[in-house]
Amino acid sequence: MEVVMVTVRRADQAGDLGWMVMAHGEVYQREFGWNTSFEALVAQIVAGFADPAAKRDPAREAAWIAEADGVRAGCVMLVATADPGVARLRVLLVTEAARGHGLGGTLVRECLSFARAAGYHQVTLWTVDECVSARRIYEAEGFTLRSEEPHPGFAYPVTGQTWTTSLSGALRDTRC
C-alpha cells in the first residue's frame, strides 16, 4: 500500500470553496449519474457559508479541506441551525483517488471535535441511501438514522435520510 501524507486544514485558501462545489459535481456525476441540480444545491450550501451578510460565527461554524500529498482530496463543513444546540454537517466528500486512506473519518472526527468545542450537543446531517460509504463513516462516528423520505433526487428519485448524533461531553453554551 502506498504511503500518503494526509493533512486536514481549514478551508480558508483561495479556491477551496469553489473546489468543494466542482468536486461534488464531478464525483457524483461519475458515481451516480447525478445532474447539475446536485451541483447547484452544493453551490447554494457553500455560498450560504461564504456569504458575509450571513455573519457566520467562526467559533461555531467552519469548513475543512483534506489534502493527500498536498492535493485537495476531501472536504466537510459544520454549520449552525436555528436551534443553538444543534449543528449540521454538510458536504462531506472524499475524491475517488484518495479513498481508502481514512480521510472521510478524519474529516468527520474533525468536524465533531469542533462541534463539541463550540458547545453543540447534537449534530445532524442529510444524505441519500445511495451514499453507502459515507453512511458507514457516519455510523462509525456514532450517527444513527432518524428518518427517511422520498426525494426527487438529482436525475432520478432517491431516498433522503436524516442522521443525528449526540455529543456527550459537549461544552454547554452559557451565553444568554
Backbone hydrogen bonds in HBPLUS format (Angstrom, degrees):
<---DONOR---> <-ACCEPTOR-->    atom                        ^
c    i                          cat <-CA-CA->   ^        H-A-AA   ^      H-
h    n   atom  resd res      DA  || num        DHA   H-A  angle D-A-AA Bond
n    s   type  num  typ     dist DA aas  dist angle  dist       angle   num
A0069-ASP N   A0005-MET O   2.70 MM  64  4.93 170.4  1.71 149.4 152.8     1
A0007-THR N   A0067-GLU O   2.97 MM  60  5.25 155.9  2.03 145.9 152.5     2
A0067-GLU N   A0007-THR O   2.75 MM  60  5.25 163.7  1.78 155.7 160.6     3
A0009-ARG N   A0065-ILE O   2.93 MM  56  5.48 163.5  1.96 156.2 160.8     4
A0065-ILE N   A0009-ARG O   2.79 MM  56  5.48 160.8  1.82 159.4 166.0     5
A0012-ASP N   A0010-ARG O   2.94 MM   2  5.50 128.1  2.21 105.9  90.4     6
A0011-ALA N   A0063-ALA O   2.83 MM  52  5.28 160.6  1.87 125.8 125.0     7
A0016-ASP N   A0013-GLN O   3.01 MM   3  5.66 167.9  2.03 141.9 144.2     8
A0019-TRP N   A0015-GLY O   2.83 MM   4  5.86 150.3  1.92 147.3 156.0     9
A0020-MET N   A0016-ASP O   3.05 MM   4  6.37 150.6  2.14 146.2 153.4    10
A0021-VAL N   A0017-LEU O   3.34 MM   4  6.71 157.2  2.39 147.2 151.2    11
A0022-MET N   A0018-GLY O   2.96 MM   4  6.20 176.8  1.96 158.2 159.0    12
A0023-ALA N   A0019-TRP O   2.75 MM   4  5.72 171.1  1.76 157.0 160.2    13
A0024-HIS N   A0020-MET O   3.15 MM   4  6.17 160.0  2.19 140.1 145.7    14
A0025-GLY N   A0021-VAL O   3.06 MM   4  6.31 168.4  2.08 155.7 158.7    15
A0026-GLU N   A0022-MET O   2.94 MM   4  6.19 168.4  1.96 159.3 162.0    16
A0027-VAL N   A0023-ALA O   2.86 MM   4  5.85 170.9  1.86 155.7 158.7    17
A0028-TYR N   A0024-HIS O   3.02 MM   4  5.87 165.2  2.04 148.9 153.5    18
A0029-GLN N   A0025-GLY O   3.16 MM   4  6.04 140.7  2.32 134.5 144.4    19
A0030-ARG N   A0026-GLU O   3.08 MM   4  6.28 163.0  2.11 148.6 152.9    20
A0031-GLU N   A0027-VAL O   2.88 MM   4  6.08 165.7  1.90 155.4 159.8    21
A0032-PHE N   A0028-TYR O   2.97 MM   4  5.50 157.9  2.02 129.9 137.1    22
A0034-TRP N   A0028-TYR O   3.38 MM   6  5.84 162.9  2.41 128.8 124.0    23
A0033-GLY N   A0029-GLN O   2.86 MM   4  4.30 134.6  2.07 115.2 123.7    24
A0035-ASN N   A0154-PHE O   2.70 MM 119  5.59 171.6  1.70 157.4 160.1    25
A0038-PHE N   A0035-ASN O   3.21 MM   3  6.13 152.5  2.29 123.2 127.3    26
A0040-ALA N   A0036-THR O   2.85 MM   4  6.04 152.5  1.93 146.9 154.6    27
A0041-LEU N   A0037-SER O   3.05 MM   4  6.26 146.6  2.17 135.3 143.4    28
A0041-LEU N   A0038-PHE O   3.05 MM   3  5.02 116.6  2.47  94.4 109.9    29
A0042-VAL N   A0038-PHE O   2.98 MM   4  6.35 162.8  2.01 157.4 160.9    30
A0043-ALA N   A0039-GLU O   2.85 MM   4  6.08 153.6  1.92 145.1 153.4    31
A0044-GLN N   A0040-ALA O   2.95 MM   4  6.22 149.0  2.05 144.1 151.7    32
A0045-ILE N   A0041-LEU O   3.03 MM   4  6.37 158.7  2.08 151.2 156.7    33
A0046-VAL N   A0042-VAL O   2.90 MM   4  6.12 170.1  1.91 158.5 160.6    34
A0047-ALA N   A0043-ALA O   2.80 MM   4  5.86 157.7  1.85 145.0 152.2    35
A0048-GLY N   A0044-GLN O   2.90 MM   4  6.00 156.0  1.96 145.1 151.5    36
A0049-PHE N   A0045-ILE O   3.10 MM   4  6.37 149.0  2.20 142.7 150.9    37
A0050-ALA N   A0046-VAL O   2.95 MM   4  6.21 152.0  2.03 147.9 155.7    38
A0051-ASP N   A0047-ALA O   2.87 MM   4  5.84 129.1  2.13 146.7 158.8    39
A0054-ALA N   A0051-ASP O   3.05 MM   3  5.53 152.6  2.13 111.7 119.7    40
A0055-LYS N   A0052-PRO O   3.12 MM   3  5.57 161.6  2.16 111.9 117.6    41
A0060-ARG N   A0057-ASP O   2.82 MM   3  5.43 161.6  1.85 122.2 128.5    42
A0061-GLU N   A0057-ASP O   2.90 MM   4  5.95 129.6  2.16 152.4 165.6    43
A0062-ALA N   A0078-LEU O   3.07 MM  16  5.45 147.0  2.18 140.7 150.9    44
A0078-LEU N   A0062-ALA O   2.80 MM  16  5.45 163.7  1.82 165.5 168.8    45
A0064-TRP N   A0076-VAL O   2.86 MM  12  5.51 165.7  1.88 164.7 166.6    46
A0076-VAL N   A0064-TRP O   3.21 MM  12  5.51 145.0  2.34 142.6 144.2    47
A0066-ALA N   A0074-GLY O   2.86 MM   8  4.75 166.4  1.88 120.5 124.4    48
A0073-ALA N   A0066-ALA O   2.77 MM   7  5.58 162.8  1.80 163.1 157.2    49
A0068-ALA N   A0071-VAL O   2.92 MM   3  5.34 154.9  1.98 150.2 148.9    50
A0071-VAL N   A0068-ALA O   3.14 MM   3  5.34 162.6  2.17 109.9 115.4    51
A0095-THR N   A0073-ALA O   2.83 MM  22  5.35 163.9  1.85 146.6 151.4    52
A0075-CYS N   A0093-LEU O   2.88 MM  18  5.36 145.1  2.00 144.0 151.2    53
A0093-LEU N   A0075-CYS O   2.99 MM  18  5.36 144.4  2.12 150.7 150.5    54
A0077-MET N   A0090-ARG O   2.97 MM  13  5.13 146.9  2.08 149.0 147.3    55
A0090-ARG N   A0077-MET O   2.79 MM  13  5.13 165.0  1.81 150.3 151.5    56
A0079-VAL N   A0088-ARG O   2.92 MM   9  5.25 162.6  1.95 146.4 151.4    57
A0088-ARG N   A0079-VAL O   2.75 MM   9  5.25 160.9  1.78 157.4 163.5    58
A0086-VAL N   A0083-ASP O   3.02 MM   3  5.44 168.7  2.03 122.0 125.7    59
A0121-HIS N   A0085-GLY O   2.81 MM  36  5.38 158.0  1.86 139.8 145.5    60
A0122-GLN N   A0085-GLY O   3.20 MM  37  6.48 141.2  2.36 161.9 162.0    61
A0087-ALA N   A0122-GLN O   2.99 MM  35  6.46 159.9  2.03 153.1 156.6    62
A0124-THR N   A0087-ALA O   2.93 MM  37  6.35 155.4  1.99 150.5 157.0    63
A0089-LEU N   A0124-THR O   2.89 MM  35  6.22 156.7  1.95 164.3 171.9    64
A0098-ALA N   A0095-THR O   3.08 MM   3  5.42 139.8  2.25 106.9 118.0    65
A0099-ARG N   A0096-GLU O   3.34 MM   3  5.49 164.7  2.37 107.2 111.7    66
A0106-THR N   A0102-GLY O   3.02 MM   4  6.13 159.1  2.06 151.0 157.7    67
A0107-LEU N   A0103-LEU O   2.84 MM   4  6.03 160.2  1.88 154.6 159.0    68
A0108-VAL N   A0104-GLY O   3.01 MM   4  6.26 164.0  2.03 152.6 156.8    69
A0109-ARG N   A0105-GLY O   2.89 MM   4  6.04 162.9  1.92 151.4 156.4    70
A0110-GLU N   A0106-THR O   2.97 MM   4  6.14 155.8  2.02 146.2 152.9    71
A0111-CYS N   A0107-LEU O   2.99 MM   4  6.19 159.1  2.03 148.2 153.9    72
A0112-LEU N   A0108-VAL O   2.88 MM   4  6.14 161.7  1.91 153.7 158.2    73
A0113-SER N   A0109-ARG O   2.86 MM   4  5.97 157.2  1.91 149.0 155.4    74
A0114-PHE N   A0110-GLU O   3.02 MM   4  6.20 160.4  2.06 147.0 152.2    75
A0115-ALA N   A0111-CYS O   2.93 MM   4  6.20 157.1  1.98 146.2 153.2    76
A0116-ARG N   A0112-LEU O   2.94 MM   4  6.19 157.8  1.99 149.5 154.1    77
A0117-ALA N   A0113-SER O   3.06 MM   4  6.32 169.8  2.07 151.6 154.1    78
A0118-ALA N   A0114-PHE O   2.87 MM   4  6.07 139.8  2.03 147.5 159.6    79
A0120-TYR N   A0115-ALA O   3.05 MM   5  5.47 152.7  2.12 162.3 155.9    80
A0119-GLY N   A0116-ARG O   2.97 MM   3  5.25 156.4  2.03 108.0 115.7    81
A0171-LEU N   A0116-ARG O   3.33 MM  55  6.04 165.7  2.35 137.4 141.0    82
A0167-LEU N   A0121-HIS O   2.90 MM  46  4.97 168.3  1.92 127.5 128.1    83
A0123-VAL N   A0165-THR O   2.96 MM  42  5.45 158.2  2.01 154.8 161.9    84
A0165-THR N   A0123-VAL O   2.87 MM  42  5.45 142.4  2.01 154.4 164.9    85
A0125-LEU N   A0163-TRP O   2.86 MM  38  5.32 142.9  2.00 154.0 155.5    86
A0163-TRP N   A0125-LEU O   2.93 MM  38  5.32 162.8  1.96 149.3 155.0    87
A0127-THR N   A0161-GLN O   2.89 MM  34  5.25 156.2  1.94 147.8 155.7    88
A0161-GLN N   A0127-THR O   2.70 MM  34  5.25 157.6  1.75 154.0 151.6    89
A0131-CYS N   A0128-VAL O   3.10 MM   3  5.86 158.7  2.14 123.5 128.8    90
A0129-ASP N   A0159-THR O   2.93 MM  30  5.59 149.8  2.03 153.9 163.8    91
A0132-VAL N   A0130-GLU O   2.84 MM   2  5.54 137.2  2.02 105.6  92.7    92
A0135-ARG N   A0131-CYS O   3.02 MM   4  6.27 158.0  2.07 151.6 158.6    93
A0136-ARG N   A0132-VAL O   3.02 MM   4  6.32 149.3  2.12 149.5 157.4    94
A0137-ILE N   A0133-SER O   3.20 MM   4  6.56 151.5  2.29 144.5 151.5    95
A0137-ILE N   A0134-ALA O   3.07 MM   3  5.10 116.8  2.48  95.9 111.2    96
A0138-TYR N   A0134-ALA O   2.92 MM   4  6.28 162.8  1.95 155.6 160.2    97
A0139-GLU N   A0135-ARG O   2.88 MM   4  6.10 165.4  1.90 153.1 156.7    98
A0140-ALA N   A0136-ARG O   2.98 MM   4  6.11 158.8  2.02 144.0 150.0    99
A0141-GLU N   A0137-ILE O   3.03 MM   4  6.26 135.1  2.24 145.2 157.2   100
A0141-GLU N   A0138-TYR O   3.13 MM   3  5.15 132.0  2.37  95.7 108.8   101
A0143-PHE N   A0138-TYR O   2.91 MM   5  5.22 159.6  1.95 150.0 143.2   102
A0142-GLY N   A0139-GLU O   3.05 MM   3  5.19 162.8  2.08 111.1 112.5   103
A0144-THR N   A0164-THR O   2.80 MM  20  5.56 153.8  1.87 151.7 157.0   104
A0164-THR N   A0144-THR O   3.02 MM  20  5.56 154.4  2.08 146.7 151.9   105
A0146-ARG N   A0162-THR O   2.77 MM  16  5.59 171.4  1.78 161.2 162.5   106
A0147-SER N   A0162-THR O   3.35 MM  15  5.28 153.2  2.43 137.8 139.4   107
A0162-THR N   A0147-SER O   2.94 MM  15  5.28 161.7  1.97 145.3 149.3   108
A0149-GLU N   A0160-GLY O   2.93 MM  11  5.23 150.6  2.02 142.0 148.1   109
A0160-GLY N   A0149-GLU O   2.71 MM  11  5.23 146.5  1.82 174.1 165.0   110
A0151-HIS N   A0158-VAL O   2.85 MM   7  5.32 152.6  1.93 159.7 153.3   111
A0158-VAL N   A0151-HIS O   2.94 MM   7  5.32 163.5  1.97 152.8 158.3   112
A0170-ALA N   A0167-LEU O   3.12 MM   3  5.50 136.0  2.32 138.7 133.9   113
